[in-house]
Amino acid sequence: VASTIHTIDSTVKVTVGSWSYKASSNVNGYTDVWSDQSLISAGGKQNGVLDYYQIHFYNGFDQTVNPFSNSMAHFQALDKPHVIGEFENAPTGGGSKFYEVLLQNCYAGAWGWMYCSSCGTSCGCDSKFEKTSYFSNMAYMRQQYGNIVVV
């Protein structure tokens, strides 16, 4: 798929949501299935690679893969930007300023996914606190880091 997209329009950025750093890093005996080497080996296309890594993290995951507690450099896949593309509200290690923690840990971006971690779903929950927490974190980032982040 990445090769087809890059062939049609080489300016389009391609990524995929990786469920965890366990599939996106070689640390701790994990296997990076999204590295250029792995993807070219699997698909045989030089342009069939990702432009950036997009990793998921939820509190129930093994804490060794926690981007809020580990810098991007810890995961040793430094050839491309890393975006934390799914995480729940109030992530372990994230504190009240979870987007700022990711910025300080050298991640290229982030977007929260689950509005309602208490009911275990992103749908059907009307938790004003949890929705407000995402929005207030984004407002904080715009105010504090508006010269370097896009909200």
Salt bridges, closest charged atoms under 4 A:
ASP36 OD1 - LYS80 NZ 2.32
ASP51 OD2 - HIS6 NE2 2.72
ASP62 OD2 - LYS22 NZ 3.47
GLU86 OE2 - HIS56 ND1 3.51
ASP126 OD1 - LYS131 NZ 3.42
